[in-house]
Amino acid sequence: MAFIGRLHPLLVHFPIALILLAAAAEMFAAAAVAPRWHVAAMACLRVGAIGAVSAAAAGWLMARTPGVDPSATLEWHRWFGTATAAIAVLAVLVTAAGERSTATRWIDWMALLAAAACVAATGHLGGMLVWGADFLRP
C-alpha cells in the first residue's frame, strides 16, 4: 500500500492537465460552435476523472505513510483532492446526458468549471506542501 501511495506525484499530473484541457476545449466549443471541441472536452474529462480518482486514492495512502507530517495544509489538500475527484466524476455523469438543451449546457459548463476550479485549488495546496507556502513568490 505504501508503494501505491508513493505513486501519487506521478498520478496527479495527468488528470490535472486533462481536466483543465477539458474546460478549455469546452470554451472553444462554445465560442466556435464546433461540436468536435465538445467531443474532445468530454473525452478529456472522462479520462481525467478516472485519473483523479486514482490520484486521490494514492494521495490518501501517501498521507498515511511514515515520514509524512500531518498539517492543516495536508488536510485541506486531501479533502480538496477528494472533492476534485468526486466533482470530476459528477461532471462526467452530468455531461453524459443525451440531448443538450441550453439549460443542460449551462449545467455541463458549471460542473466542468467546478472540476477545473477544484483542480486548481488542490494543485495549489499540493504545491504548498512540496515547495512551501511562498512557492509562487519570485
C-alpha positions in Angstrom: 0.0 0.0 0.0 2.8 2.4 0.7 4.2 1.9 -2.8 0.8 2.9 -4.3 0.8 6.0 -2.1 4.3 6.9 -3.4 2.8 6.9 -6.9 0.6 9.9 -6.1 3.1 12.5 -7.5 3.2 10.6 -10.8 -0.5 10.0 -11.0 -1.7 13.5 -10.2 -0.3 15.5 -13.2 -2.2 13.7 -16.0 -5.7 14.3 -14.5 -4.8 18.0 -13.8 -3.9 18.5 -17.4 -6.8 16.6 -18.8 -9.5 18.3 -16.6 -8.1 21.8 -17.4 -7.8 20.9 -21.0 -11.5 19.7 -21.0 -12.6 23.1 -19.6 -10.5 24.9 -22.3 -11.9 22.7 -25.1 -15.5 23.3 -23.9 -14.9 27.0 -24.0 -13.6 26.6 -27.6 -16.7 24.6 -28.4 -19.0 27.3 -27.0 -17.1 30.1 -28.8 -16.6 28.4 -32.1 -19.9 26.5 -32.0 -17.8 23.5 -33.1 -19.1 20.1 -31.8 -15.7 18.5 -32.3 -14.3 20.6 -29.4 -17.1 19.3 -27.2 -16.3 15.7 -28.1 -12.6 16.4 -27.2 -13.6 18.1 -23.9 -15.8 15.1 -22.9 -13.0 12.6 -23.8 -10.5 14.6 -21.7 -13.0 14.9 -18.8 -13.8 11.2 -18.7 -10.1 10.1 -18.7 -9.2 12.9 -16.3 -11.9 11.8 -13.9 -10.6 8.3 -13.8 -7.1 9.6 -13.2 -8.4 12.0 -10.5 -10.0 9.1 -8.6 -6.7 7.1 -8.8 -4.6 10.1 -7.8 -6.9 10.8 -4.8 -6.8 7.2 -3.6 -3.0 7.2 -3.9 -2.8 10.5 -2.1 -4.8 9.2 0.9 -2.4 6.3 1.0 0.7 8.5 0.7 -0.6 10.8 3.5 -0.6 7.8 5.9 3.0 6.7 5.1 5.7 7.2 7.8 7.6 10.4 7.4 4.7 12.5 6.1 4.0 15.2 8.7 0.3 15.9 9.3 -0.6 19.6 8.8 -3.6 21.7 8.2 -2.4 22.2 4.6 -2.2 18.4 4.1 -5.8 18.0 5.4 -7.1 20.8 3.1 -5.2 19.2 0.2 -6.6 15.7 1.0 -10.2 16.9 1.2 -9.9 19.2 -1.9 -8.4 16.3 -3.8 -11.3 14.0 -2.7 -13.8 16.8 -3.7 -12.0 17.2 -7.1 -12.3 13.5 -7.9 -16.0 13.5 -6.8 -16.8 16.6 -8.8 -15.0 15.3 -11.8 -17.0 12.1 -11.7 -20.2 14.1 -11.1 -19.3 16.2 -14.2 -18.9 13.1 -16.2 -22.3 11.9 -15.1 -23.9 15.2 -15.8 -22.4 15.6 -19.2 -23.3 12.0 -20.2 -26.9 13.1 -20.7 -28.0 12.7 -24.3 -29.9 15.8 -25.6 -28.0 19.1 -25.0 -30.6 21.8 -24.4 -29.5 25.3 -23.4 -30.2 24.5 -19.7 -28.2 21.3 -19.9 -25.3 23.1 -21.5 -25.2 25.5 -18.6 -25.2 22.7 -16.1 -22.5 20.9 -18.1 -20.4 24.1 -18.0 -20.9 24.7 -14.3 -19.9 21.1 -13.5 -16.8 21.3 -15.7 -15.8 24.7 -14.4 -16.2 23.4 -10.8 -14.0 20.5 -11.6 -11.4 22.8 -13.1 -11.5 25.2 -10.2 -11.1 22.3 -7.7 -8.1 21.0 -9.7 -6.5 24.4 -9.5 -7.1 24.8 -5.7 -5.9 21.2 -5.0 -2.8 21.7 -7.1 -2.0 24.9 -5.4 -2.3 23.2 -2.0 -0.1 20.4 -3.3 2.5 22.9 -4.4 2.5 24.5 -1.0 3.1 21.0 0.6 6.0 20.3 -1.7 7.6 23.7 -2.3 6.5 25.7 0.8 3.9 28.4 1.3 5.8 31.0 -0.7 6.4 28.9 -3.8 4.7 31.5 -6.1 6.8 34.4 -5.0 9.7 35.5 -7.3 
